[in-house]
Amino acid sequence: MVAPPTTLCETPYVILIPRSLFGCLALAWVVASGVSALAQAPTGPAAVPADAKKLKAAFASSPAAIEAGKVLFTKYCRFCHGNTGAGDSAMAPKTMKPSNLADATWDRGASDGEIFWVIQNGASPKYDMKGLKGKITDADTWNLVHFVRSLGGAPKS
């Protein structure tokens, strides 16, 4: 007759359970890491689509629209673009350089539609700036477009 094991270490199946559990946890971590990396990867085209340039503002700029845009800018954009839109906020992540919205250089296009597209979808090509689609309405996006234009940088095209 075989004597029962005196310690847990002598029981072979006790050792196998932790190993298989470790394998499952490792697999779950790999899958979760891959999903997280995919979620953080740039999404969208490498540049603002050409047809965005054709998009026209849903309503004309007005003092009320600019003021509404300023409120939204303060909430969603000032953290990186700074109080004046110059892209000089000390709070912006060190790994990115926010665009200066108050100068004449507009790498992603300066038409109303192109600005609207970038606000909605994010700043290509790396998409460090995430888009606000789903967070704000189209009308709010147009208010932001009008406010950004009021900063004086975007030439009307």
PyRosetta script that sets phi, psi and omega in degrees:
from pyrosetta import init, pose_from_sequence

init()
pose = pose_from_sequence("MVAPPTTLCETPYVILIPRSLFGCLALAWVVASGVSALAQAPTGPAAVPADAKKLKAAFASSPAAIEAGKVLFTKYCRFCHGNTGAGDSAMAPKTMKPSNLADATWDRGASDGEIFWVIQNGASPKYDMKGLKGKITDADTWNLVHFVRSLGGAPKS")
pose.set_psi(1, 140.9)
pose.set_omega(1, -177.3)
pose.set_phi(2, -91.8)
pose.set_psi(2, 134.0)
pose.set_omega(2, 179.4)
pose.set_phi(3, -76.1)
pose.set_psi(3, 142.6)
pose.set_omega(3, 177.7)
pose.set_phi(4, -65.9)
pose.set_psi(4, 153.9)
pose.set_omega(4, -180.0)
pose.set_phi(5, -61.9)
pose.set_psi(5, 145.5)
pose.set_omega(5, -179.1)
pose.set_phi(6, -95.9)
pose.set_psi(6, -18.1)
pose.set_omega(6, 177.8)
pose.set_phi(7, -134.6)
pose.set_psi(7, 162.7)
pose.set_omega(7, 177.8)
pose.set_phi(8, -65.7)
pose.set_psi(8, -28.4)
pose.set_omega(8, -177.6)
pose.set_phi(9, -68.1)
pose.set_psi(9, -23.7)
pose.set_omega(9, 179.9)
pose.set_phi(10, -80.0)
pose.set_psi(10, -12.1)
pose.set_omega(10, -178.0)
pose.set_phi(11, -90.7)
pose.set_psi(11, 114.6)
pose.set_omega(11, -174.1)
pose.set_phi(12, -63.6)
pose.set_psi(12, -38.0)
pose.set_omega(12, -176.2)
pose.set_phi(13, -70.7)
pose.set_psi(13, -20.8)
pose.set_omega(13, 176.6)
pose.set_phi(14, -68.5)
pose.set_psi(14, -36.8)
pose.set_omega(14, 178.8)
pose.set_phi(15, -71.7)
pose.set_psi(15, -36.6)
pose.set_omega(15, -178.6)
pose.set_phi(16, -69.0)
pose.set_psi(16, -35.1)
pose.set_omega(16, -178.9)
pose.set_phi(17, -63.2)
pose.set_psi(17, -50.0)
pose.set_omega(17, 178.5)
pose.set_phi(18, -61.9)
pose.set_psi(18, -35.9)
pose.set_omega(18, 179.3)
pose.set_phi(19, -65.5)
pose.set_psi(19, -43.3)
pose.set_omega(19, 179.5)
pose.set_phi(20, -69.5)
pose.set_psi(20, -35.2)
pose.set_omega(20, 176.4)
pose.set_phi(21, -65.3)
pose.set_psi(21, -41.3)
pose.set_omega(21, 176.8)
pose.set_phi(22, -61.1)
pose.set_psi(22, -42.8)
pose.set_omega(22, 178.3)
pose.set_phi(23, -60.9)
pose.set_psi(23, -42.3)
pose.set_omega(23, 178.3)
pose.set_phi(24, -64.7)
pose.set_psi(24, -43.2)
pose.set_omega(24, 178.8)
pose.set_phi(25, -64.6)
pose.set_psi(25, -40.5)
pose.set_omega(25, 178.6)
pose.set_phi(26, -63.8)
pose.set_psi(26, -42.8)
pose.set_omega(26, 178.4)
pose.set_phi(27, -63.6)
pose.set_psi(27, -43.4)
pose.set_omega(27, 178.3)
pose.set_phi(28, -61.5)
pose.set_psi(28, -40.4)
pose.set_omega(28, 179.2)
pose.set_phi(29, -64.6)
pose.set_psi(29, -43.2)
pose.set_omega(29, 179.2)
pose.set_phi(30, -62.1)
pose.set_psi(30, -45.1)
pose.set_omega(30, 179.4)
pose.set_phi(31, -63.3)
pose.set_psi(31, -46.5)
pose.set_omega(31, -179.7)
pose.set_phi(32, -63.1)
pose.set_psi(32, -39.4)
pose.set_omega(32, 178.5)
pose.set_phi(33, -64.7)
pose.set_psi(33, -41.5)
pose.set_omega(33, 178.9)
pose.set_phi(34, -64.6)
pose.set_psi(34, -42.5)
pose.set_omega(34, 178.3)
pose.set_phi(35, -64.4)
pose.set_psi(35, -41.9)
pose.set_omega(35, 179.0)
pose.set_phi(36, -63.0)
pose.set_psi(36, -42.9)
pose.set_omega(36, 179.3)
pose.set_phi(37, -64.5)
pose.set_psi(37, -39.7)
pose.set_omega(37, 177.7)
pose.set_phi(38, -65.5)
pose.set_psi(38, -37.8)
pose.set_omega(38, -179.9)
pose.set_phi(39, -66.8)
pose.set_psi(39, -28.0)
pose.set_omega(39, -178.6)
pose.set_phi(40, -92.4)
pose.set_psi(40, -10.3)
pose.set_omega(40, -178.5)
pose.set_phi(41, -68.8)
pose.set_psi(41, 150.1)
pose.set_omega(41, 177.6)
pose.set_phi(42, -57.3)
pose.set_psi(42, 139.2)
pose.set_omega(42, 177.1)
pose.set_phi(43, -124.1)
pose.set_psi(43, 140.4)
pose.set_omega(43, 178.0)
pose.set_phi(44, 109.4)
pose.set_psi(44, 178.2)
pose.set_omega(44, -177.3)
pose.set_phi(45, -69.9)
pose.set_psi(45, 162.0)
pose.set_omega(45, -179.8)
pose.set_phi(46, -70.3)
pose.set_psi(46, -18.0)
pose.set_omega(46, 179.3)
pose.set_phi(47, -146.8)
pose.set_psi(47, 165.4)
pose.set_omega(47, 176.8)
pose.set_phi(48, -61.9)
pose.set_psi(48, 128.7)
pose.set_omega(48, -179.8)
pose.set_phi(49, -59.2)
pose.set_psi(49, 144.7)
pose.set_omega(49, -177.4)
pose.set_phi(50, -60.1)
pose.set_psi(50, -34.5)
pose.set_omega(50, -178.1)
pose.set_phi(51, -70.7)
pose.set_psi(51, -14.5)
pose.set_omega(51, 176.3)
pose.set_phi(52, -64.2)
pose.set_psi(52, -31.3)
pose.set_omega(52, -178.9)
pose.set_phi(53, -61.4)
pose.set_psi(53, -29.8)
pose.set_omega(53, -177.7)
pose.set_phi(54, -77.7)
pose.set_psi(54, -16.4)
pose.set_omega(54, -178.0)
pose.set_phi(55, -67.2)
pose.set_psi(55, 129.3)
pose.set_omega(55, -179.4)
pose.set_phi(56, -104.9)
pose.set_psi(56, 149.8)
pose.set_omega(56, 179.7)
pose.set_phi(57, -57.7)
pose.set_psi(57, 139.3)
pose.set_omega(57, -178.4)
pose.set_phi(58, -69.7)
pose.set_psi(58, -22.7)
pose.set_omega(58, 178.1)
pose.set_phi(59, -153.2)
pose.set_psi(59, 156.7)
pose.set_omega(59, -177.1)
pose.set_phi(60, -70.6)
pose.set_psi(60, 153.5)
pose.set_omega(60, 174.4)
pose.set_phi(61, -66.0)
pose.set_psi(61, 145.0)
pose.set_omega(61, 178.4)
pose.set_phi(62, -153.1)
pose.set_psi(62, 164.1)
pose.set_omega(62, 176.6)
pose.set_phi(63, -57.0)
pose.set_psi(63, -36.8)
pose.set_omega(63, 179.7)
pose.set_phi(64, -67.6)
pose.set_psi(64, -41.3)
pose.set_omega(64, 179.0)
pose.set_phi(65, -65.6)
pose.set_psi(65, -41.9)
pose.set_omega(65, 179.1)
pose.set_phi(66, -64.2)
pose.set_psi(66, -42.2)
pose.set_omega(66, 178.6)
pose.set_phi(67, -64.2)
pose.set_psi(67, -42.9)
pose.set_omega(67, 177.3)
pose.set_phi(68, -62.6)
pose.set_psi(68, -39.8)
pose.set_omega(68, 176.9)
pose.set_phi(69, -64.3)
pose.set_psi(69, -37.1)
pose.set_omega(69, 178.9)
pose.set_phi(70, -63.4)
pose.set_psi(70, -40.7)
pose.set_omega(70, 177.8)
pose.set_phi(71, -61.5)
pose.set_psi(71, -44.8)
pose.set_omega(71, 178.7)
pose.set_phi(72, -66.1)
pose.set_psi(72, -40.8)
pose.set_omega(72, 177.7)
pose.set_phi(73, -58.7)
pose.set_psi(73, -44.4)
pose.set_omega(73, 179.4)
pose.set_phi(74, -60.4)
pose.set_psi(74, -39.5)
pose.set_omega(74, -177.6)
pose.set_phi(75, -76.0)
pose.set_psi(75, -44.6)
pose.set_omega(75, -169.8)
pose.set_phi(76, -106.6)
pose.set_psi(76, -23.2)
pose.set_omega(76, -167.5)
pose.set_phi(77, -117.8)
pose.set_psi(77, -29.7)
pose.set_omega(77, -173.2)
pose.set_phi(78, -59.8)
pose.set_psi(78, -32.2)
pose.set_omega(78, -178.2)
pose.set_phi(79, -51.1)
pose.set_psi(79, -40.7)
pose.set_omega(79, -179.3)
pose.set_phi(80, -102.6)
pose.set_psi(80, -42.6)
pose.set_omega(80, -174.4)
pose.set_phi(81, -82.0)
pose.set_psi(81, -10.1)
pose.set_omega(81, 178.6)
pose.set_phi(82, 81.7)
pose.set_psi(82, 171.2)
pose.set_omega(82, -176.6)
pose.set_phi(83, -61.9)
pose.set_psi(83, -34.1)
pose.set_omega(83, -176.3)
pose.set_phi(84, -101.8)
pose.set_psi(84, -0.2)
pose.set_omega(84, -178.4)
pose.set_phi(85, 82.9)
pose.set_psi(85, 9.5)
pose.set_omega(85, -176.1)
pose.set_phi(86, -78.7)
pose.set_psi(86, -1.8)
pose.set_omega(86, -179.7)
pose.set_phi(87, 73.2)
pose.set_psi(87, 24.7)
pose.set_omega(87, -172.8)
pose.set_phi(88, -112.6)
pose.set_psi(88, 21.8)
pose.set_omega(88, -178.4)
pose.set_phi(89, -69.1)
pose.set_psi(89, 134.0)
pose.set_omega(89, 176.7)
pose.set_phi(90, -72.0)
pose.set_psi(90, -14.8)
pose.set_omega(90, -178.5)
pose.set_phi(91, -87.5)
pose.set_psi(91, -10.0)
pose.set_omega(91, 179.6)
pose.set_phi(92, -63.7)
pose.set_psi(92, 144.3)
pose.set_omega(92, 177.1)
pose.set_phi(93, -55.3)
pose.set_psi(93, 139.5)
pose.set_omega(93, -177.0)
pose.set_phi(94, -65.4)
pose.set_psi(94, -18.4)
pose.set_omega(94, -177.3)
pose.set_phi(95, -84.5)
pose.set_psi(95, -1.5)
pose.set_omega(95, -178.4)
pose.set_phi(96, -134.7)
pose.set_psi(96, 156.9)
pose.set_omega(96, 177.2)
pose.set_phi(97, -120.0)
pose.set_psi(97, 100.9)
pose.set_omega(97, -179.8)
pose.set_phi(98, -62.5)
pose.set_psi(98, 146.2)
pose.set_omega(98, 178.8)
pose.set_phi(99, -65.0)
pose.set_psi(99, 147.1)
pose.set_omega(99, 172.3)
pose.set_phi(100, -85.4)
pose.set_psi(100, 111.8)
pose.set_omega(100, -177.6)
pose.set_phi(101, -85.7)
pose.set_psi(101, -3.4)
pose.set_omega(101, -177.2)
pose.set_phi(102, -105.7)
pose.set_psi(102, 2.1)
pose.set_omega(102, 178.1)
pose.set_phi(103, -106.4)
pose.set_psi(103, -179.0)
pose.set_omega(103, -175.4)
pose.set_phi(104, -91.3)
pose.set_psi(104, 0.7)
pose.set_omega(104, -179.0)
pose.set_phi(105, -93.7)
pose.set_psi(105, 114.4)
pose.set_omega(105, -179.1)
pose.set_phi(106, -127.1)
pose.set_psi(106, 92.5)
pose.set_omega(106, -175.5)
pose.set_phi(107, -68.3)
pose.set_psi(107, -24.9)
pose.set_omega(107, -176.1)
pose.set_phi(108, -103.4)
pose.set_psi(108, 13.2)
pose.set_omega(108, 179.3)
pose.set_phi(109, 99.8)
pose.set_psi(109, 149.0)
pose.set_omega(109, -174.9)
pose.set_phi(110, -120.3)
pose.set_psi(110, 6.2)
pose.set_omega(110, 177.6)
pose.set_phi(111, -74.6)
pose.set_psi(111, 160.7)
pose.set_omega(111, 177.6)
pose.set_phi(112, -54.7)
pose.set_psi(112, -45.0)
pose.set_omega(112, -177.9)
pose.set_phi(113, -64.3)
pose.set_psi(113, -39.4)
pose.set_omega(113, 179.3)
pose.set_phi(114, -67.8)
pose.set_psi(114, -40.7)
pose.set_omega(114, 177.2)
pose.set_phi(115, -64.3)
pose.set_psi(115, -44.3)
pose.set_omega(115, 177.1)
pose.set_phi(116, -55.8)
pose.set_psi(116, -47.3)
pose.set_omega(116, -177.6)
pose.set_phi(117, -60.6)
pose.set_psi(117, -44.8)
pose.set_omega(117, -179.1)
pose.set_phi(118, -65.0)
pose.set_psi(118, -42.0)
pose.set_omega(118, 178.7)
pose.set_phi(119, -61.9)
pose.set_psi(119, -42.1)
pose.set_omega(119, -178.5)
pose.set_phi(120, -72.6)
pose.set_psi(120, -41.7)
pose.set_omega(120, -168.7)
pose.set_phi(121, -107.8)
pose.set_psi(121, -16.7)
pose.set_omega(121, -178.0)
pose.set_phi(122, 106.2)
pose.set_psi(122, 169.2)
pose.set_omega(122, -174.6)
pose.set_phi(123, -95.5)
pose.set_psi(123, 111.3)
pose.set_omega(123, 177.7)
pose.set_phi(124, -75.1)
pose.set_psi(124, 161.4)
pose.set_omega(124, 5.2)
pose.set_phi(125, -91.5)
pose.set_psi(125, -18.2)
pose.set_omega(125, -176.4)
pose.set_phi(126, -91.2)
pose.set_psi(126, -15.1)
pose.set_omega(126, 180.0)
pose.set_phi(127, 57.3)
pose.set_psi(127, 38.7)
pose.set_omega(127, 172.0)
pose.set_phi(128, -61.3)
pose.set_psi(128, -40.2)
pose.set_omega(128, 173.8)
pose.set_phi(129, -84.6)
pose.set_psi(129, 117.0)
pose.set_omega(129, 178.5)
pose.set_phi(130, -79.6)
pose.set_psi(130, 148.1)
pose.set_omega(130, 177.8)
pose.set_phi(131, -75.1)
pose.set_psi(131, 161.7)
pose.set_omega(131, -178.9)
pose.set_phi(132, -102.9)
pose.set_psi(132, 7.9)
pose.set_omega(132, 178.8)
pose.set_phi(133, -56.8)
pose.set_psi(133, 130.5)
pose.set_omega(133, -178.4)
pose.set_phi(134, 90.2)
pose.set_psi(134, -15.7)
pose.set_omega(134, 178.3)
pose.set_phi(135, -100.2)
pose.set_psi(135, -33.9)
pose.set_omega(135, 178.7)
pose.set_phi(136, -130.4)
pose.set_psi(136, 159.3)
pose.set_omega(136, -179.5)
pose.set_phi(137, -78.1)
pose.set_psi(137, 167.3)
pose.set_omega(137, 174.7)
pose.set_phi(138, -61.3)
pose.set_psi(138, -39.9)
pose.set_omega(138, 178.9)
pose.set_phi(139, -61.5)
pose.set_psi(139, -41.4)
pose.set_omega(139, 177.2)
pose.set_phi(140, -64.6)
pose.set_psi(140, -36.9)
pose.set_omega(140, 177.4)
pose.set_phi(141, -63.0)
pose.set_psi(141, -41.8)
pose.set_omega(141, 177.4)
pose.set_phi(142, -64.4)
pose.set_psi(142, -36.8)
pose.set_omega(142, 175.5)
pose.set_phi(143, -61.5)
pose.set_psi(143, -41.0)
pose.set_omega(143, 176.7)
pose.set_phi(144, -63.8)
pose.set_psi(144, -40.8)
pose.set_omega(144, 177.1)
pose.set_phi(145, -57.7)
pose.set_psi(145, -47.1)
pose.set_omega(145, -179.3)
pose.set_phi(146, -64.1)
pose.set_psi(146, -38.5)
pose.set_omega(146, 178.2)
pose.set_phi(147, -66.2)
pose.set_psi(147, -45.6)
pose.set_omega(147, 179.9)
pose.set_phi(148, -58.0)
pose.set_psi(148, -41.8)
pose.set_omega(148, 177.2)
pose.set_phi(149, -62.1)
pose.set_psi(149, -34.4)
pose.set_omega(149, -179.2)
pose.set_phi(150, -67.3)
pose.set_psi(150, -17.7)
pose.set_omega(150, 178.7)
pose.set_phi(151, -71.5)
pose.set_psi(151, -14.9)
pose.set_omega(151, 173.0)
pose.set_phi(152, 94.8)
pose.set_psi(152, -3.1)
pose.set_omega(152, -175.6)
pose.set_phi(153, -87.1)
pose.set_psi(153, -45.1)
pose.set_omega(153, -172.2)
pose.set_phi(154, -74.6)
pose.set_psi(154, 116.3)
pose.set_omega(154, 175.1)
pose.set_phi(155, -69.6)
pose.set_psi(155, 138.4)
pose.set_omega(155, 179.3)
pose.set_phi(156, -69.4)
pose.set_psi(156, 121.6)
pose.set_omega(156, 178.7)
pose.set_phi(157, -133.9)
pose.dump_pdb("model.pdb")
